[in-house]
Amino acid sequence: MRFLLCLLIGILQVAPLAAQDFPTRPIHLIAPFGPGTATDTVARVLAAELTRLTGQSVVVDNRAGAEGQIGAQAAATAAPDGYTLFVTTQTTQAINQHVYKSLLYDPVKSFAPISALSGGAQMVIVRNELPVKSIAELIALARAQPGKLTFGSGNGSARGAAELFKIMAKVDLLGVPYKTQPQVLADLMGGRIDVTFSDFTVGLPPVRDGRARGLAVTSPQRWPGLEQYPTVAESGVPGYASQPWNAAYAPAGTPRPIIDKLNKLIREAVASEAYQRLLSTTLGVPFPGSPEDLAAWQASETVKWGEVVRIAGMKEP
């Protein structure tokens, strides 16, 4: 009995000490979407800042495919030691579970929340040749040609935003799935699809240089730095809002002292000049918090997007 008590005390003492020394080797950071996506961009800046803060190499591994499921599974099955992190969005953590009958991972049970990272909004973008210059005109054209206009989506966030618009604006748009959002913008500019609801990272550059036309933003209020664009809500779809977010997780079972150390490091990284510069470029906003804050946020987003999936009939057969 005395031996077991000493062993337990020893284990309890080792965990905090291990967290103090963490990390002592390179960290593997999995992003479930391809290069050039918003998630990839966030992951790479975060990796660079964590490398600076820890002195250990932090390597980004893009595991794209199946709406983020491939990357999520890889992260979920990694060793729960803090050396594999998962930077992802509501696509894998709040939407997929409602769309697919079975997932390669569990968005709650497979992960230990660390911290939210940043959030933003999306922009409704149409090809230049489409004869619309406002959300009202887009709705009118869609109603005049039900099922004819196409929207492209390279992730669950983009698809969810479009499906929510279809429900609330009472229009029929034909969805065209893509592997990544950059492919969506390429086809939009090439005239092969009509509209997309894109994150700012991918969508703003072609809008700013005139290769595509931005109509509105999906935030509840006009977005700082893009005040010239109205919100979808004020353009004829009252109450509409869709705001993507990024967050960091570890595999379930990662010791809490390690999670707390990672939370502290990520907060420092998000506050860094490099990360703030990224947000100024992509017009994102930081919102780091505790693991409990992230768990609560994920739960609320899961309820919201579950209802959208149900009403829109997005569930895969």
JONORSUL-V353400 format. One record per pair of residues at least 6 apart in sequence whose C-alpha atoms are under 6 Angstrom apart, sorted by the first residue. I is the first residue (numbers start at 1). GAP is how many residues later the second one is. Records with the same first field share a line. If there is no record, write none. Layout:
BEGIN
I: GAP, GAP
END
This chain:
BEGIN
19: 238, 239
25: 31
26: 30, 31, 32
27: 31, 56, 57
28: 30, 31, 55, 56
29: 30, 31, 32, 55, 56, 57
30: 30, 31, 56
31: 31, 56
32: 30, 31, 32, 36, 39
33: 31
34: 28, 30
38: 163
47: 11
49: 220
51: 6, 7
63: 8
67: 88
68: 24
73: 31, 32
75: 11
76: 34, 175
80: 171, 173, 174
81: 173
85: 164, 165
86: 162, 163
87: 160, 161
88: 158, 159
89: 156, 157
91: 65, 66
93: 14
94: 207, 208
95: 210
98: 208
99: 215, 216, 217
100: 216
110: 142
111: 139, 140, 141
112: 137, 138, 139, 140
113: 136, 178
114: 134, 135, 149, 177
115: 132, 133, 173, 174, 175, 176, 179
116: 131, 172, 178
117: 129, 130, 170, 171
118: 127, 128, 167, 168, 169
119: 125, 126, 165, 166
120: 123, 124, 164
121: 97, 98, 122, 123
122: 75, 76, 77, 78, 95, 96
123: 74, 75, 93, 94
124: 72, 73, 90, 91, 92
125: 70, 71, 88, 89, 90
126: 68, 69, 87
127: 61, 62, 67, 85
128: 84, 85
132: 6
134: 81
135: 100
143: 28
146: 26
147: 25, 26, 27
149: 24
150: 23, 24, 25, 43, 44
151: 24, 25, 43, 44, 45
152: 23, 24, 25, 32, 44
153: 6, 24, 25
154: 24, 25, 26, 27
158: 39, 40
161: 81
169: 68
200: 82
201: 81
206: 6
207: 6, 7
216: 13, 14, 15, 16
217: 14
218: 13, 14, 23, 24
219: 22, 23
220: 21
222: 9
233: 6, 7
END
